[in-house]
Amino acid sequence: DTEVTQTPKHLVMGMTNKKSLKCEQHMGHRAMYWYKQKAKKPPELMFVYSYEKLSINESVPSRFSPECPNSSLLNLHLHALQPEDSALYLCASSQDLSGSSYNEQFFGPGTRLTVL
Amino acid sequence: GESVGLHLPTLSVQEGDNSIINCAYSNSASDYFIWYKQESGKGPQFIIDIRSNMDKRQGQRVTVLLNKTVKHLSLQIAATQPGDSAVYFCAENGNGGSQGNLIFGKGTKLSVKP
């Protein structure tokens, strides 16, 4: 199984709502990532987890709260978002963060988020 | 600013021709580079990668070339097919030695004419 799955596929939420995005992989990967991608732009890294611990936070606003309950799951909790947060949110995983070997990141299909 | 960029935002080729997509990077510490393909409505799909101790790597119908002297990366697609139509991103590990922090280039949209 070389797949990263994400749910939901689409999400529409108001600025006062609380919602969560979910990501799952069963490749035994120990690094997982959240990216944000605006239309016609490249993905931008938000968070990196390594062995279930937060490794990188790219100065993301606190209204985005990541969580890694176990090595297969990654969540992104959303609260009090703004309309400009509307984007495609991509999850990815890789074997680990080692720089000693080829270690590609596998991406999920993304969650298309619209904030009203 | 971004340390990875592209020379052309769009590329149109005839089916069966070879395609070349270019990418420039500016971080000398980067030692790992990846090409991704993203079709409409989908996440990026890994195509091929290369480490800085190599200057060429080949896959099935694709070749990546790395020129560290001029900090240039290219993706060559042989016998381009309609299914190759997508946006192609290059990415580098800007931290060097750690592949967690990928920096993506702006992307090139490849259109294949039948």
Contacts between the chains, C-beta under 8 A, distances in Angstrom:
chain1	res1	chain2	res2	distance
A	4	B	43	7.7
A	31	B	100	6.3
A	33	B	100	7.5
A	40	B	107	7.8
A	41	B	106	7.7
A	41	B	107	7.8
A	42	B	89	5.4
A	42	B	104	3.5
A	42	B	105	6.3
A	42	B	106	6.0
A	42	B	107	5.5
A	43	B	44	6.6
A	43	B	89	7.7
A	43	B	104	5.5
A	44	B	104	7.6
A	45	B	101	6.2
A	45	B	102	6.6
A	45	B	103	7.9
A	48	B	100	4.6
A	48	B	101	7.1
A	50	B	100	6.9
A	55	B	100	6.1
A	56	B	100	5.9
A	56	B	101	6.1
A	90	B	43	5.3
A	90	B	44	7.3
A	92	B	43	7.8
A	94	B	99	6.7
A	94	B	100	7.9
A	97	B	98	5.6
A	97	B	99	6.2
A	97	B	100	4.4
A	98	B	99	7.2
A	99	B	31	7.1
A	99	B	32	7.0
A	99	B	93	7.3
A	99	B	96	7.5
A	99	B	97	4.0
A	99	B	98	5.3
A	99	B	99	5.7
A	102	B	49	5.8
A	102	B	51	7.2
A	103	B	32	7.8
A	103	B	99	4.8
A	104	B	34	6.1
A	104	B	46	4.7
A	104	B	49	5.6
A	105	B	34	7.6
A	105	B	46	7.3
A	105	B	99	7.8
A	105	B	102	6.5
A	106	B	46	6.6
A	107	B	36	7.7
A	107	B	43	3.7
A	107	B	44	4.7
A	107	B	45	7.1
A	107	B	46	7.8
A	108	B	43	5.3
A	109	B	41	7.9
A	109	B	42	5.7
A	109	B	43	4.9
A	110	B	42	7.6
A	110	B	43	5.0
